[in-house]
Amino acid sequence: MLASLRKVIEEQGVFCALYSDRASHFFLTPKVGEPVDHARLTQVGRALRQLGIQIIPAYSPQARGRSERGFGTWQGRLPQELRLRKITTVDAANQFLRGEYIKEFNRKFSIEASERGTAFVPVRRQELDLIFSLQHERVVARDNTVSFANRCWQLERSKLRGTLAGCRVTVHEHLDQTVSITFGPHLVCRYTADGQPAMEMTPPRKATKRVASHRGLEKSGQKAA
């Protein structure tokens, strides 16, 4: 779901609201039949909130019926199309969807908007890399490492500070299987899918302190006199 939402936002832009069913990847529901918990966010809910997108849960039978009819159209037509073309793999099916099926589906079923223009707002790609990731909070250990996914991730020295020991950081699992770690708005480290460092950090600046010598103070006193 994160990958699908990112593709829409990357190609079209940010939208105002998403009207969805109450599936567990959209909402957490404490008890069956009760309202969703808007305070406890799923990864999808957190990503949409970061982008300022309102997510609206569907409660009425009419709303759920519209989504189910849409799913029924896809489920009724798509398997037949794949069978006629003898498509049996996921990669071939995705290629068919992107290259042919979606265009033909939109041509037959889409309705032209009554007003011209678009309500989508462009967004920077770098922001999407972090937002559309699985995020986990961790506290940096004394040896400047982070424990995550049965691994110990070494944080390199950065221009921010010599060590992040004791600081709370966010570990991002990206859609391409890479991992990055951020401290507030700052990117601290990035790793490849096999855990190797994927970026070089600038060594921290040495702290400078001006200390006046006794002789210098004497000269300043003589000039003042």
C-alpha positions in Angstrom: 0.0 0.0 0.0 2.9 2.4 0.8 4.4 1.7 -2.6 1.1 2.3 -4.4 0.4 5.6 -2.6 3.9 6.8 -3.2 3.6 6.2 -6.9 0.4 8.2 -7.2 1.9 11.1 -5.1 5.2 11.0 -7.0 3.5 11.2 -10.4 0.5 13.4 -9.6 1.2 15.2 -6.4 -0.3 15.5 -2.9 -4.0 15.4 -2.6 -6.4 16.6 0.1 -8.1 13.5 1.5 -8.3 9.7 1.1 -11.6 8.0 1.5 -10.9 4.3 2.4 -12.3 1.3 4.0 -11.2 0.4 7.6 -8.6 -2.2 6.6 -5.9 -2.8 9.2 -3.2 -1.1 7.0 -5.3 2.1 7.1 -6.6 2.1 10.7 -6.3 0.5 14.0 -9.7 -0.6 15.4 -9.7 -1.4 19.1 -12.8 -3.6 18.9 -14.8 -5.0 16.0 -17.7 -2.8 15.1 -16.3 0.2 17.0 -14.9 3.4 15.6 -11.3 3.5 14.5 -8.6 4.9 16.7 -7.3 8.2 15.1 -4.6 8.7 17.8 -2.8 5.4 17.1 -1.6 5.5 13.6 -0.6 2.7 11.2 2.5 3.2 8.9 0.1 4.3 6.2 -1.8 6.7 8.5 1.5 8.2 9.7 2.8 8.8 6.2 -0.4 10.5 5.1 -0.5 12.7 8.2 3.1 13.8 7.5 2.0 14.9 4.1 -1.1 16.7 5.5 -3.5 14.3 3.8 -6.8 13.6 5.7 -7.8 9.9 5.8 -11.5 9.3 6.1 -12.8 5.9 7.2 -15.9 4.6 5.5 -18.7 3.5 7.8 -21.8 3.6 5.7 -23.0 0.6 3.6 -23.2 2.9 0.6 -19.5 3.9 0.8 -18.4 0.3 1.3 -20.6 -0.8 -1.6 -18.9 1.6 -4.0 -15.5 0.3 -3.1 -16.6 -3.3 -3.4 -18.2 -2.7 -6.8 -14.9 -1.2 -7.9 -13.0 -4.3 -6.7 -15.6 -6.5 -8.3 -15.0 -4.9 -11.7 -11.3 -5.5 -11.4 -11.6 -9.0 -10.1 -14.1 -9.9 -12.8 -12.2 -8.5 -15.7 -8.5 -8.7 -14.9 -8.2 -12.5 -14.4 -9.8 -13.1 -17.8 -7.5 -10.6 -19.5 -4.4 -12.4 -17.9 -5.7 -15.8 -18.9 -6.3 -14.8 -22.6 -2.7 -13.5 -22.8 -1.3 -16.5 -21.0 0.3 -14.3 -18.3 1.3 -16.4 -15.3 4.0 -14.4 -13.5 3.7 -11.3 -11.2 6.3 -9.4 -13.2 4.5 -10.0 -16.5 1.2 -9.1 -14.9 2.5 -5.8 -13.6 4.0 -5.0 -17.0 0.6 -5.7 -18.6 -1.2 -3.5 -16.0 1.1 -0.5 -16.5 1.5 -0.8 -20.3 -2.0 -1.7 -21.4 -4.8 -2.6 -19.0 -5.0 0.6 -16.9 -5.1 2.9 -19.9 -7.9 0.8 -21.5 -9.7 0.6 -18.2 -9.6 4.4 -17.7 -10.7 4.9 -21.3 -13.9 2.8 -20.8 -14.8 3.8 -17.2 -13.3 7.2 -16.3 -15.5 10.3 -16.4 -14.2 13.7 -17.3 -14.1 16.2 -14.4 -16.6 19.0 -14.5 -13.9 21.6 -13.8 -10.5 22.1 -15.4 -7.3 22.1 -13.5 -5.9 19.9 -10.7 -5.9 20.0 -6.9 -2.7 17.9 -6.7 0.3 19.7 -5.2 3.9 18.6 -6.2 6.2 17.3 -3.5 10.0 16.8 -3.4 11.3 13.3 -4.0 13.7 13.3 -1.1 10.7 13.8 1.3 8.9 10.8 -0.2 11.9 8.6 0.4 11.7 9.1 4.2 7.9 9.5 4.5 7.1 6.3 2.5 9.2 4.0 4.6 8.6 1.8 7.7 9.7 3.9 10.6 10.9 2.7 14.0 12.2 4.8 16.9 15.4 3.7 18.6 17.8 5.1 21.3 21.5 5.2 20.3 23.7 3.2 22.6 26.8 4.4 24.4 29.1 3.0 21.6 27.1 5.1 19.0 25.3 2.1 17.6 21.6 1.3 17.0 20.1 -2.2 17.5 17.5 -3.0 14.8 16.3 -6.1 13.0 18.8 -8.4 14.8 21.7 -6.2 13.6 23.9 -3.6 15.3 24.1 -0.5 13.1 27.2 1.6 13.6 26.6 5.4 13.3 29.6 7.2 11.7 30.8 10.6 13.0 28.9 13.4 11.4 29.0 17.1 11.2 26.2 17.4 13.7 28.1 16.1 16.7 30.8 13.6 17.6 28.3 11.0 19.0 24.6 10.5 19.2 24.7 8.3 22.3 21.5 8.6 24.3 19.7 10.4 21.4 16.4 9.1 20.0 16.7 8.5 16.3 14.4 7.1 13.6 15.3 4.0 11.5 13.7 4.0 8.1 13.1 0.8 6.1 12.8 2.0 2.5 10.7 0.3 -0.2 14.0 -0.6 -2.1 15.2 -2.6 1.0 17.8 0.0 2.0 17.9 1.5 5.5 18.6 5.0 6.7 18.7 6.7 10.1 17.6 10.2 10.8 18.1 12.5 13.9 15.3 15.0 13.8 15.3 16.5 10.3 18.9 15.4 9.6 20.0 12.3 7.7 22.7 10.6 9.8 23.4 7.3 7.9 22.2 5.3 4.9 22.9 1.6 4.3 22.5 -0.7 1.4 20.1 -3.7 1.5 23.0 -5.9 2.8 23.8 -3.5 5.6 26.8 -1.7 4.1 27.3 2.1 4.5 26.0 3.9 1.4 27.1 7.4 2.2 30.1 9.3 3.6 29.6 11.7 6.4 31.6 14.9 6.9 33.9 14.7 9.9 32.7 17.0 12.7 34.3 20.4 13.2 36.7 20.8 16.0 35.4 23.1 18.7 37.3 26.4 18.8 37.6 28.5 21.9 39.3 31.9 22.1 41.4 32.2 25.3 43.1 35.5 26.1 46.7 35.2 27.3 48.0 37.1 30.3 50.5 39.0 28.1 47.7 40.0 25.7 45.6 41.3 28.6 48.6 43.4 29.7 49.0 44.9 26.2 45.3 45.7 26.1 45.5 47.4 29.5 48.5 49.5 28.4 46.6 50.7 25.3 43.5 51.6 27.3 45.7 53.6 29.7 
